Amino acid sequence: MTQDKLFRTFSTTIVWFWLSVFALVPSFLLFMTSLLVHGDSELVRLQFTVDNYLQLFNANYLRVFLRSFLLAGACTVGCLLLAYPFSYLIARSADRYKGILLLLVVIPFWTSSLIRSYAIVAILKTHGILNTFLLWVGIIDTPIQMLYTDTATLIGLIYTLLPLMILPLYASIEKLDTRLIDAACDLGANKIQVLLKILLPLTLPGILSGCVLVFLPAMTIFYIPDLLGGAKTLLIGNIIQSQFLAARNWPMGATISVALTLLMSMMLFIYWRCYKHKKEPMYESY
C-alpha cells in the first residue's frame, strides 16, 4: 500500500509539475503580457492597460474574427459530412479491415502538414493536376483559378483536419449497440429516422469532440491561408503571427491569444454541459 501511495504521489507531482511549467506559467505570462504596453524600442513596457482588449472591438479585428469563425465553421461542417459516413464504414467493417482503414486515416499525420499543403498547391494551381485533367477530359476550355481563393483555403483546412474528426466519431460509433438500429428498423423506422433518432443522438459525444478538435485549429492555422489563400484570407492565426513576428507587438498578439483561449474554454465548457445533459436523462428515466 505504501509503495502504491508513493507511486501515485510521484505520478501526480510529475503531472502537476509538467502542467505548471509548460501550461499554467506560460498562460499566466501570456495574460500578463496582454496587459502591458508595446514600446517603440522594446517589445513590452511595464505599464498596465486594458486598451489592448478594447482594440479587439475594432471593426478590423471583428471582421477577422467573423471571417475566421465562418471559415472554421464551414470547415467543421465539411469535415463532419465527410467523416461521419467514413467513420461508420470503418466501425461496421470486419475486424481484419478496421486496422488497415484506421492506418490509412493516421498515415497523413506521418507527413508534415506543410508538405501536404504544398501538394494541394500542385493540384489546384492554374496549370496543376486538376486543371490539366479537366482540360484533357474537355469539361473546361480554359484553366479555372482555384488557387489563392477562400475555396482553396477551405479545401486545405478540410484535408488537414479531417482525421481529427474521423477518429472521435469512429470511437463513438464503434461503441454503439447495433441492436438498437435493428430494433428501430423492426418497428418500422426508415433510414432517415434511424439516422436522426438513433445514430446522431447516441454518437453526439463523438460529434461534439470532433467539432471542437476541428473548429479551434481551423481558426488558428496560419500557413494554410498563406499558401492556399495567397495571404488574402486572413484568419486569427495570421493576425497573431503578424503581431508577434512582423509588427513585434507582443501585447496585442498576447491579447488575441488570450481571447482565443477563452473561446476554446467556452467551447470545452459547452461540450461538457452537453455531454452531462445527455447522460443525466438516461438514468432519470429508469
N, C-alpha and C positions, 0 to 999 in steps of 0.2 A: 504493500500500500504506500509506503514511504517513497519508494522508487517511482511509482506511478505519479504520485503527487509532485515530486521533484521534476519529473519529465513534463507534466502539464504546466507547471510554473515556468520552467525553462522555455517551453514552446510558446507560451503566451507572452513571455517577456520579449522573445525574439520578434514575434509578430508585431507587438506594440512598438518596439524599437524601430523596426523597419517602417511601419506606417508613420511614425513620428518624424523620422529623418527624411523620408522620401515623399511624404504626402502632407502631413499636417504642417510641418515647419515651412516647406515651400509655399503652401497655400496661404499661410499666415503672412509670409514675406510678400507674396503677390498682392494680398489685400492691403498691406501697409504701403506698398509702392503705389497703389492706386489712389491713395490719399495724399500723395506728395505732388510737388510741382516740377515740371520739366524746365531745366535750366538751359541757358544758351551755351555754356561751356562745360556743363556736367550733365550726366544722364538724369539725375534726380536732385532736387534741392529740398532740404529739410524744412519744408513749410507745408503744414497740413491744410488741405482744402477738399471740398466736395464738388468743385467745379467740373472735375473730370466726369463725374456721374451725371451732372446736369447736361453736359455736352452730348450724352447718349440720346437725349431727346431732340437733338438737332435733326433737321429734315434729312440730311445726307446719311447720317447713321441709321435713322429709322428706315430709310429706303433700302439700305444694305441689309438690315435685319429682316425686313419684309421679303426681300428678294431671296435671301438665304433660307428663310422659313418656307417659302413656296417651293423653291427648288428641292430642298431637303424633303418636303412633304411629297412632292411628285416622285422623288427617288424612292421614298419609303413605300408608297403605293405600288410603284412599278416592281420593286423587289418582292413585295407581298404577293402580287398577282402571278409573278413568275415562280416564286419559291414554294407557294402552297401546293400546287399540283405536283411539283417535282419532289417535295418532301413527302407527300402522300404516296407517291410512286415508290420511293425508297423504303418507306415504312412498311408497305404492303408487298414488297418484293420478297423472294425466297431468301433465306438466311445466307446462302452461299453467295448471293449477289449484293447484299447490303454493304459488305466491307468494300467491295470494288467501287460501288456507286459513291459511298462516302469518301473514298480515296480520291475520286475524280473531283469531288467538291473541295477537298482540302488542298489538292495539288497546286492551285493558283497561289496559295499562301507561301509556297516554297520559292516563288519568284518575286522579286521586288515589284511592288505596285507601280513604281515609277517606270520600270521597264515595260510593264504591261500597258501603261498609258501611252508610251511611245508606239507600241504595237497597234493601238487603236488609231493613232495618228496615221500610220502607214495604211490602215484600212479606209479611213474616212477622207483623206486628203483628195484634192481635185483630180490628181492622176493616180489615185490609190487603187487598192484591190477592188473595193466595192464599185467605184465609178467605172473602172475598166471592165468589170464583169457586166454591169448594166449596159454599157455601150456595146459590148460584144454580143449580148443577147438581143439588143435592139429595143430595149424598153425606153431608153432615153437617147436623144440626139447629141446633147451637149452635157458635159460633166456638171453635176449638182454640187453647189457649195454647201457642204455639210460640216466641214471643219471650221473652228472658230465661231461657233454658234452655241446658243443655250442647249439645243438638242444634242450636240456633241458632248457638252459637259454632262448632261443628264445620262447619256449612254455610258460615259466613262464612270460616273458615280454608281450607276446600277451594276455595271460589270464588276467594279472593285468591291462593292459592299454586299453583293448577292449572297455569298457564303455565310455572312453574318445573320442573314435571315433564314437560310435553309437549315442550319444546324439546330437552333432552338425550336423551330417548327417540327423538325424531324423528331427531336426528343419528346415533344408534346404529343405528336400523332402516334408515335411508336408505343406509348403507354395506353393509348385509347383502347377500350374494350370493344372489339368488333361485334360482340353480341348485341350491343345497343343499336348498331346500324341494322343488323339482321332483324331485330325486334321491330324497329321503325318501319322497315320495308314490309314485314309481315302484317303490320297494322294499316298498311295502305299508303304510307308516305312515299312521295316521289323523290327524285334525286335532289331537286331544289330544296324541298322541305328537310331532307336528311342533312344537307349542307348547312342550312340556316338554323335548324333547331337541334341538331346533334353535333356535327363536326365543329362548327365555329364556336359555339359556347364552351364545349369541352376542351378545345385547344386554345382558348383565349389567353392563358398564361404564356404559351409559346408565341402567339401573335404579338402580345404586348412586349415580350422580351426582344423579339426580333425587330420590332419597330423602334424601340429605344436604342438597340445596338446599331441600327442603320441611320436613324434620324440625326443623332448627335454627331457622328463622324462626317455625315454629308454636309453639315453646316460649317465644319471646321477644316476640311481638307482644302489646302490652298494650291497644290501643284496641279491638280486636275483642271480647275478653271484656267490656270495659267497656260497649260499645254493645249487643252482642247478648246477652251474658250478664247484663246488668244489674248488673255488679260482683259477681255471685255466683260466677262462675267465675274463680278466681284462678290465674294462671299465673306462671311465674318472672318474665316481663317485668313483670307487675303489681307483684310484690314489689320488683323493682329500682326501678321508677318511684316507688313509695311511699317507699322508703328514701331515695332521693336528693331527692325533691321535697316529700313530706309530712312524714316523720319527720326529715328533714335529717340522717340517719345515714349519712354518706358512707362511712365504713369498712365498714359492713355491706353497703351497696349494692355497693361495690367488691369485697367478698369473694364475693358471689353472682355478680357478673360474671366474676371470675377463675375460679370453679368452672365457669361455663358455657363459658368459653373453653377450659378444659381438656377439657370434654366434647366440644366441637367438634374439638379437636385429636385426641382419641382416635378420633372418627368418621372424620376425614380419614385417620388412620393405618390404620384398618381398611379403608377404601376402597382405599388404596394397596396394602396387603398382598393384598387380594382380587384387585385388578386385576393385580398382579405374579404372583400364583399362577395366575391364569387364562392368562397369556401364556406362562409357562415350559413347561408340559407340551406345548404345541402345537409347540415347537421340539424338545423332547426326544424326541418321537415319531418324528422323521424320522431 
